[in-house]
């Protein structure tokens, strides 16, 4: 049984290292295939394996994501601002980031509100997803 556990631990550590490296090079900032998803994984990894360096790196990635948000970002959950907001809410709820960081949600909410009707390619699903997101975001503040 120990060999199986060692194998799994080794596999997890190897993947964490690969994701950390990928996080440094990817231009994608979204939740599904980008920096935000990597940050969520690294926060969880850092907590499980008590790795402060990885936690600090995850924090750095979240800061990069926030700095890279601009008017061209999608509103989608997978690649855009909605997925980033859901990730931030998850990190707050599970105490990966501090409560004063909920100012991030205010910034995201303002961004979504300002851009939701200006987005020509907005689908009905995206509109309702963002309305729900705004409802939950205001419940956290």
Residue pairs with C-beta under 8 A, 6 or more apart in sequence:
12 45
13 49
16 41
16 42
16 45
16 54
19 38
19 41
19 42
20 38
20 42
20 54
20 57
22 38
23 35
23 38
23 39
23 42
23 57
23 61
26 33
26 34
26 35
26 38
28 34
28 35
28 79
29 35
29 36
29 64
29 65
29 68
29 69
29 73
29 84
30 36
30 37
30 74
30 76
30 78
30 79
30 80
30 83
30 84
31 37
31 40
31 77
31 78
31 79
31 83
31 84
31 86
31 87
32 77
32 78
32 79
32 83
33 78
33 79
34 65
34 79
35 61
35 64
35 65
35 68
36 61
36 62
36 65
36 83
36 84
36 87
37 83
37 87
38 58
38 61
39 58
39 59
39 61
39 62
39 65
39 87
39 91
40 58
40 87
40 90
40 91
40 96
42 54
42 55
42 57
42 58
42 61
43 55
43 58
43 91
43 96
43 97
44 96
45 51
45 54
46 52
46 54
46 55
46 58
47 55
47 96
58 96
59 97
62 88
62 91
62 97
65 84
66 104
66 107
69 81
69 84
69 108
69 111
71 115
73 80
73 81
74 80
74 81
75 81
75 82
75 112
75 115
75 116
75 119
75 122
75 126
75 130
76 82
76 83
76 126
77 83
77 86
77 129
81 108
81 111
81 112
82 112
82 126
82 129
82 130
82 133
84 108
85 105
85 108
85 109
85 112
85 133
85 137
86 133
88 97
88 101
88 104
88 105
88 108
89 105
89 136
89 137
89 140
90 96
91 97
91 101
92 99
92 101
92 102
92 105
92 140
93 140
102 140
102 141
105 137
105 140
105 141
106 141
108 137
109 134
109 137
109 138
112 130
112 133
112 134
113 134
116 122
116 127
116 130
119 126
